[in-house]
Amino acid sequence: MSPDELRELLLSNSAVGLAPDIGLSDCFVLDSLALTWVLYQVQESYGLEPDPDDERISGLTSIERMAGYLDQLRPGGVRT
């Protein structure tokens, strides 16, 4: 999942609450409901299975960081 695809996903749900002009490295905080929605969408659309109890999830404060984490979940993922 590319950072641009993730940005589109996040912006597709107004409940997530991100500004339409958010940059890939801009910081944000998702509430638990928005985060659960994102993790569900990633699992359903991309077949990735993020663990909601993974401690790294609390550090996903930008689109770039979130995309890097998700990339690590796919077989052969190498982004850090």
C-alpha positions in Angstrom: 0.0 0.0 0.0 1.6 3.2 -1.1 1.5 6.4 1.0 -0.7 8.0 -1.6 -3.2 5.0 -1.5 -3.2 5.3 2.3 -3.9 9.0 2.1 -6.8 8.4 -0.2 -8.2 5.8 2.1 -7.9 8.0 5.2 -9.5 10.9 3.4 -12.4 8.8 2.1 -13.9 8.7 5.6 -14.8 12.1 7.0 -15.0 10.5 10.5 -11.2 10.1 10.4 -11.0 13.8 10.5 -8.0 14.6 8.5 -7.7 17.8 6.5 -7.9 17.3 2.7 -4.5 19.0 2.3 -2.6 16.8 4.8 0.9 16.0 3.7 2.5 12.6 3.8 4.7 13.5 6.7 2.2 15.8 8.6 1.5 14.5 12.1 -2.0 13.4 13.2 -3.7 11.4 15.9 -6.5 8.9 15.2 -9.0 8.1 17.8 -9.6 4.4 18.6 -12.7 4.2 16.3 -10.9 5.8 13.3 -7.9 3.5 13.9 -10.1 0.4 14.1 -11.8 1.5 10.8 -8.4 2.0 9.1 -7.1 -1.4 10.2 -10.3 -3.1 9.1 -10.1 -1.4 5.7 -6.5 -2.4 5.2 -7.3 -6.0 6.1 -10.3 -6.1 3.8 -8.8 -4.2 0.8 -5.2 -5.3 0.9 -5.2 -8.6 2.8 -2.8 -7.3 5.4 -3.4 -8.3 9.0 -2.3 -5.6 11.4 -2.4 -6.7 15.1 -4.4 -4.1 17.0 -2.2 -4.9 20.1 1.0 -4.2 18.3 2.9 -1.5 20.3 4.1 0.1 17.0 0.6 1.2 16.2 0.8 4.1 18.8 3.6 5.6 16.7 1.7 5.7 13.5 1.3 9.5 13.6 1.8 10.3 9.9 0.8 8.7 6.6 4.5 7.9 5.8 4.9 6.1 9.2 1.6 4.2 8.7 2.5 3.2 5.2 5.9 2.0 6.3 4.4 -0.1 9.1 1.8 -1.6 6.7 4.5 -2.3 4.1 6.4 -4.4 6.8 3.3 -6.6 7.2 3.3 -7.8 3.6 5.5 -10.7 2.6 8.9 -9.4 1.6 8.1 -5.9 2.9 11.2 -3.9 3.6 10.2 -0.3 4.3 11.2 0.9 7.7 
